[in-house]
């Protein structure tokens, strides 16, 4: 019985370590992603769709460009786990007219996915 308990404990510790290593890797990759705002003056008025994913998070958005301004960003889908709060980043984008805004605390991966999806959408209008 003790052997079984020890085997189970060792297995659980191994799984825990694997999860920590995976999360650290995802965080490092997310921190290396560069964001830029395409030049609004070069984007034609219209609605542009973009998507982006960083395992296990993904986002699909529509960006509305009117009169060389970001009129709106609609999140179509957002597979987020615990990162739903990142959806609030849209208001910062609209206020600053830029994708270069602070990420939402405790929702960094989701924030970056939403911003990269918007970047890809806007690049389609250049």
Secondary structure, DSSP 8 states (H G I E B T S, - for coil): -HHHHHHHHHHHHHHHHHHHHHHHHHHHHHHH-------GGGS-SEEEEEEEEETTEEEEEEEEEETTEEEEEEEEEEE-TT-GGGGGHHHHHHHHTSS-----TT-HHHHHHHHHHHHHHHHTT-
